[in-house]
């Protein structure tokens, strides 16, 4: 675990971090398991074929023909206008085939329209699997490596270029790695003679958020008590109203701490679902969550007083002309125009700045920590037959010569952080580490019926 003191600043700039990773990419690159890629392609093709067949048989619609999809929905929706959805910023979306905003809006507006809901479920499975096939095919078509993987598989290989994003996160291109969906990230593999270390920060964004940006001491206490953001949020949501209403007068150690029962574990999954949905702007319970829990979550988490004070401050800053925001380390981030909103759009641009003013500092602080990790990892591998494969999301992936257990051990928590701001300790960010721990066969991940369909 890396000990970080905010006041010490960053030991490396984003440009220096990118240069280190570019050097590693040029020297060694990234390897992809060709066998595993083709298995995933077969699996997703089975989903594509199955759902295309269901749409034809049940609804007489060819999913590959956009106009047939739109015509079916237009004929079966009670309110056809919701096919042309406007978001809160006034941006108009009309292409249901590729746009999740339209699909989500239809689900919210016509939840009892069983025919449409079932059709959308089929369509989403079809489009998701189709995109996965297209993405995976790209990695299958990369140049073949002249050596085999440690499992004896054929590999493809790439030397990506590193780019710095607006939030100072780093992006890999040609080939990209950030776009590899999490279920398929094990296509990244190690060549024979090397071990692969995968070290992923755990719950980085909520831990950063409730340490520095939404400084609710009770939420912070609960997250630290359970060492888990979603158990902590759940305990806060479940507080009796009497305790909640006088919570700031109660010593933290006197707050109730529910035991982790099977029911508590199940409700934790609900907190993750709500965090994702509400994070994308949902204010309506369309997820089948118990309404009491949903209302509690909205009041205590989404509309948390500390969060609302933070949002009010960002709004005031934007109103008085602020156009740049800062990470916890002081890194300056200036939101850029997009193809949907520009400074000439007036209030829409202000809303964009407010959203960016709350999101970018969190993303930027996570990026700052990633650069600290790159700095430390690079120092560890100096003079060793070890290489940085990539940083993907909040994880680092490394190749280490077989037998070098010391380097493997040092890299195994390279994305875990013990952060201090002066004398104030933030919620620690642990990491989950794996060494060569990926499935050698798709059979360990998917059910036998799906595998049977893949073989047809």
C-alpha positions as CSV (number, residue, x, y, z in Angstrom):
1,X,0.0,0.0,0.0
2,X,1.3,3.4,-1.0
3,X,1.3,6.0,1.8
4,X,0.2,9.4,0.2
5,X,0.4,12.8,1.9
6,X,-1.7,15.3,0.0
7,X,0.4,18.3,1.0
8,X,3.5,16.7,-0.5
9,X,1.9,17.0,-4.0
10,X,2.5,14.6,-6.9
11,X,6.0,13.1,-7.4
12,X,5.3,12.9,-11.2
13,X,3.4,14.9,-13.8
14,X,0.8,13.3,-16.1
15,X,3.2,13.9,-19.0
16,X,6.0,12.1,-17.2
17,X,3.6,9.2,-16.3
18,X,2.5,8.9,-19.9
19,X,6.1,8.9,-21.1
20,X,6.9,6.0,-18.7
21,X,4.0,4.0,-19.9
22,X,4.8,4.8,-23.6
23,X,8.3,3.6,-23.1
24,X,7.0,0.3,-21.5
25,X,4.6,-0.1,-24.4
26,X,7.3,0.4,-27.0
27,X,9.6,-2.0,-25.3
28,X,7.3,-4.9,-24.5
29,X,3.7,-4.1,-25.3
30,X,0.5,-6.0,-24.4
31,X,-0.4,-9.6,-25.3
32,X,-3.9,-11.0,-25.9
33,X,-5.0,-14.6,-25.7
34,X,-6.3,-15.4,-29.1
35,X,-8.0,-18.6,-27.9
36,X,-9.9,-16.8,-25.2
37,X,-10.9,-14.0,-27.7
38,X,-12.4,-16.5,-30.1
39,X,-14.3,-18.3,-27.3
40,X,-15.8,-15.0,-26.2
41,X,-16.7,-14.2,-29.8
42,X,-18.5,-17.6,-30.1
43,X,-20.3,-17.0,-26.8
44,X,-21.6,-13.5,-27.9
45,X,-22.5,-14.7,-31.4
46,X,-24.7,-17.3,-29.7
47,X,-26.5,-14.5,-27.9
48,X,-26.8,-12.5,-31.1
49,X,-28.3,-15.4,-33.0
50,X,-30.6,-16.4,-30.2
51,X,-32.1,-12.9,-29.7
52,X,-32.4,-12.3,-33.4
53,X,-34.3,-15.5,-33.7
54,X,-36.6,-14.6,-30.8
55,X,-37.4,-11.2,-32.3
56,X,-38.2,-12.8,-35.7
57,X,-40.4,-15.5,-34.2
58,X,-42.2,-13.4,-31.5
59,X,-42.5,-10.0,-33.2
60,X,-41.7,-10.5,-36.9
61,X,-38.8,-8.0,-36.6
62,X,-35.3,-8.3,-38.1
63,X,-33.1,-6.7,-35.4
64,X,-30.5,-6.0,-38.0
65,X,-32.9,-3.6,-39.8
66,X,-33.2,-0.4,-37.9
67,X,-36.4,0.8,-39.6
68,X,-38.2,-2.4,-38.6
69,X,-37.2,-1.9,-35.0
70,X,-38.4,1.7,-35.0
71,X,-41.6,0.8,-36.8
72,X,-42.4,-1.9,-34.3
73,X,-41.9,0.4,-31.3
74,X,-43.8,3.2,-33.0
75,X,-46.8,0.9,-33.5
76,X,-46.7,-0.5,-30.0
77,X,-45.9,2.5,-27.8
78,X,-48.8,4.4,-26.3
79,X,-46.8,7.6,-26.5
80,X,-44.7,7.6,-29.7
81,X,-43.1,10.9,-28.8
82,X,-40.9,9.2,-26.2
83,X,-39.0,7.7,-29.1
84,X,-37.5,11.2,-29.4
85,X,-36.2,11.7,-25.9
86,X,-34.7,14.9,-24.6
87,X,-32.4,14.8,-21.6
88,X,-32.2,17.4,-18.8
89,X,-29.8,19.5,-20.9
90,X,-32.3,19.6,-23.8
91,X,-30.3,17.3,-26.0
92,X,-32.6,15.3,-28.3
93,X,-32.0,11.6,-28.9
94,X,-33.9,9.7,-31.5
95,X,-31.9,6.6,-32.4
96,X,-33.1,3.8,-30.1
97,X,-31.0,1.3,-31.8
98,X,-27.7,2.7,-30.5
99,X,-28.8,5.1,-27.7
100,X,-29.5,3.8,-24.2
101,X,-31.1,7.2,-23.2
102,X,-34.1,6.4,-25.4
103,X,-34.4,2.8,-24.2
104,X,-34.2,3.9,-20.6
105,X,-36.8,6.6,-21.1
106,X,-39.2,4.1,-22.7
107,X,-38.8,1.8,-19.7
108,X,-39.5,4.5,-17.3
109,X,-42.5,6.0,-19.2
110,X,-44.3,2.7,-20.1
111,X,-43.3,0.1,-17.5
112,X,-46.6,-1.8,-17.8
113,X,-46.3,-2.2,-21.6
114,X,-45.2,-5.8,-21.4
115,X,-44.7,-6.3,-25.2
116,X,-42.4,-3.3,-25.5
117,X,-40.5,-4.1,-22.3
118,X,-39.9,-7.7,-23.5
119,X,-38.8,-6.5,-27.0
120,X,-36.4,-3.9,-25.5
121,X,-34.9,-6.7,-23.3
122,X,-34.3,-8.8,-26.5
123,X,-32.9,-5.7,-28.4
124,X,-30.5,-4.8,-25.6
125,X,-29.1,-8.3,-25.4
126,X,-28.7,-8.4,-29.1
127,X,-27.0,-5.0,-29.4
128,X,-24.8,-5.6,-26.4
129,X,-23.6,-8.9,-27.7
130,X,-23.1,-7.5,-31.3
131,X,-20.9,-4.7,-29.9
132,X,-18.9,-7.2,-27.9
133,X,-18.3,-9.3,-31.1
134,X,-17.2,-6.3,-33.0
135,X,-14.9,-5.1,-30.2
136,X,-13.3,-8.6,-29.6
137,X,-12.8,-9.1,-33.3
138,X,-10.5,-6.1,-33.3
139,X,-8.2,-7.8,-30.8
140,X,-8.3,-11.1,-32.7
141,X,-7.2,-9.3,-35.9
142,X,-4.1,-7.8,-34.2
143,X,-0.7,-9.1,-35.4
144,X,0.1,-12.6,-34.1
145,X,2.9,-12.8,-31.5
146,X,5.9,-15.0,-32.3
147,X,5.7,-16.7,-28.9
148,X,2.9,-18.5,-27.1
149,X,1.2,-17.6,-23.8
150,X,2.2,-19.1,-20.5
151,X,-0.9,-21.4,-21.1
152,X,0.5,-22.5,-24.5
153,X,-2.1,-20.4,-26.5
154,X,-1.6,-18.3,-29.6
155,X,-1.4,-14.6,-28.8
156,X,-2.0,-11.4,-30.6
157,X,0.2,-8.4,-29.7
158,X,0.1,-4.6,-29.7
159,X,2.2,-1.6,-28.8
160,X,-0.4,1.1,-27.9
161,X,0.1,4.8,-27.8
162,X,-0.6,6.6,-24.6
163,X,-2.8,9.8,-24.5
164,X,-3.7,12.1,-21.7
165,X,-7.4,12.8,-21.2
166,X,-9.0,16.0,-20.0
167,X,-9.3,14.6,-16.5
168,X,-5.6,13.5,-16.7
169,X,-6.5,9.9,-16.8
170,X,-4.5,8.0,-19.4
171,X,-5.9,6.4,-22.5
172,X,-4.4,3.6,-24.6
173,X,-5.0,3.5,-28.3
174,X,-4.1,1.2,-31.2
175,X,-4.9,-1.0,-29.5
176,X,-7.1,0.4,-26.8
177,X,-7.5,-1.3,-23.4
178,X,-9.9,1.0,-21.6
179,X,-12.7,-0.1,-24.0
180,X,-12.3,-3.8,-23.1
181,X,-15.4,-4.6,-21.0
182,X,-14.7,-5.9,-17.6
183,X,-16.0,-9.4,-18.3
184,X,-13.5,-9.7,-21.1
185,X,-10.4,-8.2,-19.5
186,X,-8.9,-11.6,-19.1
187,X,-8.1,-11.6,-22.8
188,X,-4.9,-9.8,-21.7
189,X,-2.4,-12.5,-21.0
190,X,1.2,-13.1,-20.2
191,X,3.8,-14.6,-22.6
192,X,5.5,-17.9,-21.7
193,X,8.2,-17.3,-19.0
194,X,6.3,-14.4,-17.4
195,X,3.8,-14.1,-14.6
196,X,1.0,-11.5,-14.9
197,X,0.1,-9.4,-11.9
198,X,-3.2,-7.7,-11.9
199,X,-3.8,-5.2,-9.1
200,X,-7.1,-3.3,-9.0
201,X,-8.1,-0.5,-6.6
202,X,-11.2,-1.3,-4.6
203,X,-14.1,1.2,-4.6
204,X,-11.8,4.1,-5.4
205,X,-14.5,6.6,-6.4
206,X,-16.9,6.3,-3.4
207,X,-14.0,6.2,-1.0
208,X,-12.5,9.4,-2.5
209,X,-16.0,11.0,-2.6
210,X,-16.8,10.4,1.1
211,X,-13.3,11.3,2.2
212,X,-12.9,14.7,0.6
213,X,-15.8,15.9,-1.4
214,X,-18.9,14.8,0.5
215,X,-17.5,14.9,4.1
216,X,-20.4,13.4,6.0
217,X,-18.6,12.0,9.1
218,X,-21.2,9.3,9.7
219,X,-21.0,7.9,6.2
220,X,-17.2,8.0,6.5
221,X,-17.4,6.2,9.8
222,X,-19.6,3.5,8.5
223,X,-17.5,2.9,5.4
224,X,-14.4,2.6,7.5
225,X,-16.1,0.4,10.0
226,X,-17.2,-2.2,7.4
227,X,-14.2,-1.5,5.1
228,X,-16.7,-1.4,2.3
229,X,-18.5,1.6,0.7
230,X,-21.8,-0.2,0.0
231,X,-22.1,-1.8,3.4
232,X,-21.4,1.6,4.9
233,X,-24.0,3.3,2.7
234,X,-26.5,0.6,3.6
235,X,-26.0,1.0,7.3
236,X,-26.6,4.7,6.9
237,X,-29.7,4.2,4.9
238,X,-31.1,1.7,7.5
239,X,-30.7,4.1,10.4
240,X,-34.0,4.5,12.3
241,X,-35.5,7.9,11.7
242,X,-35.1,8.8,15.4
243,X,-31.4,8.1,15.3
244,X,-31.0,9.7,11.9
245,X,-32.7,12.9,13.0
246,X,-30.3,13.4,15.9
247,X,-27.3,11.6,14.3
248,X,-24.9,14.5,14.7
249,X,-25.4,14.5,18.5
250,X,-24.6,10.8,18.8
251,X,-21.0,9.7,19.3
252,X,-19.9,7.8,16.2
253,X,-18.9,4.7,18.3
254,X,-22.5,4.6,19.7
255,X,-24.2,4.3,16.3
256,X,-25.8,0.9,15.5
257,X,-23.7,-1.4,13.3
258,X,-25.8,-4.1,11.8
259,X,-24.2,-7.6,11.5
260,X,-23.5,-8.8,8.0
261,X,-26.3,-11.3,7.5
262,X,-27.4,-12.9,4.3
263,X,-30.2,-10.3,4.1
264,X,-27.6,-7.5,4.6
265,X,-25.4,-8.9,1.9
266,X,-28.4,-9.0,-0.5
267,X,-29.3,-5.4,0.3
268,X,-25.7,-4.4,-0.4
269,X,-26.3,-5.4,-4.0
270,X,-29.2,-3.0,-4.0
271,X,-27.0,-0.2,-2.9
272,X,-24.7,-0.8,-5.8
273,X,-27.6,-0.8,-8.2
274,X,-28.9,2.4,-6.8
275,X,-25.5,4.1,-6.8
276,X,-25.1,3.3,-10.5
277,X,-28.7,4.3,-11.5
278,X,-28.8,7.5,-9.4
279,X,-25.3,8.4,-10.5
280,X,-26.6,8.5,-14.1
281,X,-29.5,10.9,-13.1
282,X,-32.3,8.5,-12.3
283,X,-34.9,9.9,-9.8
284,X,-37.6,7.3,-10.4
285,X,-37.6,3.8,-9.0
286,X,-37.6,1.7,-12.2
287,X,-35.3,-1.0,-10.8
288,X,-37.8,-3.0,-8.7
289,X,-36.1,-1.8,-5.5
290,X,-38.3,-1.7,-2.4
291,X,-39.8,1.8,-2.5
292,X,-39.1,2.4,1.2
293,X,-35.4,1.7,0.6
294,X,-35.4,3.8,-2.6
295,X,-36.9,6.8,-0.8
296,X,-34.4,6.5,2.0
297,X,-31.5,6.3,-0.4
298,X,-32.7,9.3,-2.3
299,X,-33.1,11.4,0.9
300,X,-29.9,10.3,2.7
301,X,-27.5,9.6,-0.1
302,X,-28.6,11.3,-3.3
303,X,-29.8,14.4,-1.4
304,X,-27.4,14.1,1.4
305,X,-27.0,17.6,3.1
306,X,-23.2,17.5,2.6
307,X,-23.6,16.6,-1.0
308,X,-26.2,19.4,-1.5
309,X,-23.9,21.9,0.1
310,X,-21.1,20.8,-2.2
311,X,-23.3,21.1,-5.3
312,X,-24.5,24.5,-4.1
313,X,-20.9,25.7,-3.9
314,X,-20.1,24.4,-7.3
315,X,-23.2,26.1,-8.7
316,X,-22.3,29.4,-7.1
317,X,-18.8,29.1,-8.5
318,X,-20.1,28.5,-12.0
319,X,-22.6,31.4,-11.7
320,X,-19.7,33.8,-10.9
321,X,-17.7,32.6,-13.9
322,X,-15.6,29.7,-12.7
323,X,-14.7,27.4,-15.6
324,X,-12.0,25.3,-14.1
325,X,-11.9,22.9,-11.1
326,X,-9.3,21.2,-9.0
327,X,-8.4,17.8,-7.7
328,X,-7.5,17.2,-4.1
329,X,-3.9,17.5,-5.1
330,X,-4.5,20.8,-6.8
331,X,-4.4,19.6,-10.4
332,X,-6.4,22.0,-12.6
333,X,-9.1,20.6,-14.8
334,X,-11.0,22.7,-17.4
335,X,-14.1,21.0,-18.9
336,X,-14.1,21.1,-22.7
337,X,-17.0,21.6,-25.2
338,X,-18.5,18.4,-26.6
339,X,-20.5,17.6,-29.7
340,X,-23.6,18.0,-27.5
341,X,-22.9,21.2,-25.6
342,X,-20.7,24.3,-26.0
343,X,-20.2,27.6,-24.2
344,X,-22.6,29.2,-26.6
345,X,-25.5,27.1,-25.2
346,X,-25.9,29.3,-22.2
347,X,-27.8,27.6,-19.4
348,X,-27.1,24.2,-20.8
349,X,-23.4,24.9,-20.7
350,X,-23.7,26.0,-17.1
351,X,-25.4,22.8,-16.2
352,X,-22.6,20.9,-18.0
353,X,-20.1,22.8,-16.0
354,X,-21.8,22.0,-12.7
355,X,-21.9,18.3,-13.5
356,X,-18.3,18.5,-14.5
357,X,-17.4,20.5,-11.4
358,X,-18.6,17.7,-9.3
359,X,-17.4,14.7,-11.3
360,X,-14.1,15.9,-12.7
361,X,-12.3,16.6,-9.3
362,X,-13.2,13.0,-8.3
363,X,-12.0,11.5,-11.6
364,X,-9.0,13.8,-11.5
365,X,-8.0,12.8,-8.0
366,X,-8.3,9.1,-9.0
367,X,-6.0,10.0,-12.0
368,X,-3.5,11.7,-9.6
369,X,-3.3,8.5,-7.6
370,X,-2.8,6.4,-10.7
371,X,0.2,8.6,-11.6
372,X,1.6,8.0,-8.1
373,X,1.2,4.3,-8.7
374,X,2.9,4.5,-12.1
375,X,5.8,6.3,-10.4
376,X,6.2,3.7,-7.7
377,X,5.7,0.7,-10.1
378,X,8.4,2.1,-12.4
379,X,10.9,2.4,-9.5
380,X,10.1,-1.2,-8.4
381,X,10.8,-2.7,-11.9
382,X,14.1,-0.9,-12.5
383,X,16.8,-3.4,-13.2
384,X,14.4,-6.3,-13.3
385,X,13.0,-8.3,-16.1
386,X,9.6,-6.8,-15.4
387,X,7.3,-4.6,-17.4
388,X,4.2,-2.4,-17.1
389,X,1.6,-3.9,-19.5
390,X,-1.0,-1.2,-18.9
391,X,-3.2,0.7,-16.5
392,X,-6.8,0.0,-17.2
393,X,-9.4,1.9,-15.2
394,X,-8.1,1.8,-11.6
395,X,-6.0,-1.3,-12.2
396,X,-2.4,-1.9,-13.1
397,X,-1.3,-4.9,-15.1
398,X,2.4,-6.1,-15.0
399,X,4.5,-8.8,-16.5
400,X,7.2,-10.2,-14.2
401,X,9.8,-12.9,-15.0
402,X,8.8,-16.2,-13.5
403,X,10.5,-16.8,-10.1
404,X,10.9,-13.1,-9.2
405,X,8.6,-13.4,-6.2
406,X,10.0,-10.2,-4.6
407,X,8.9,-8.0,-7.5
408,X,5.5,-9.8,-7.7
409,X,5.0,-9.1,-4.0
410,X,5.9,-5.5,-4.3
411,X,3.5,-4.9,-7.2
412,X,0.7,-6.8,-5.6
413,X,-0.7,-3.8,-3.8
414,X,0.6,-1.0,-6.0
415,X,-2.9,0.4,-6.5
416,X,-3.7,0.5,-2.8
417,X,-3.5,3.9,-1.1
418,X,-3.3,5.1,2.5
419,X,-4.1,8.8,2.0
420,X,-3.5,11.6,4.5
421,X,-4.4,15.3,4.3
422,X,-2.2,16.7,7.0
423,X,-3.3,14.8,10.2
424,X,-6.6,13.7,8.6
425,X,-6.7,10.2,7.3
426,X,-9.0,9.5,4.4
427,X,-10.9,6.2,4.0
428,X,-8.1,3.8,2.9
429,X,-8.3,2.4,-0.6
430,X,-7.4,-1.3,-0.6
431,X,-6.6,-3.3,-3.7
432,X,-7.5,-6.7,-5.0
433,X,-4.5,-8.6,-6.5
434,X,-4.3,-11.6,-8.7
435,X,-1.3,-13.4,-10.2
436,X,-2.0,-15.6,-13.2
437,X,-5.5,-16.1,-11.9
438,X,-7.6,-16.1,-15.0
439,X,-9.8,-18.8,-16.5
440,X,-8.0,-21.1,-19.0
441,X,-11.3,-22.1,-20.5
442,X,-14.5,-20.2,-21.1
443,X,-16.3,-23.3,-19.6
444,X,-15.5,-22.1,-16.1
445,X,-17.5,-18.8,-16.7
446,X,-20.6,-19.8,-18.6
447,X,-23.4,-22.3,-18.3
448,X,-23.4,-25.5,-20.3
449,X,-26.5,-24.5,-22.3
450,X,-24.8,-21.4,-23.6
451,X,-21.6,-23.4,-24.4
452,X,-23.8,-25.9,-26.3
453,X,-25.3,-23.1,-28.4
454,X,-21.8,-21.8,-29.1
455,X,-20.8,-25.2,-30.5
456,X,-23.8,-25.4,-32.9
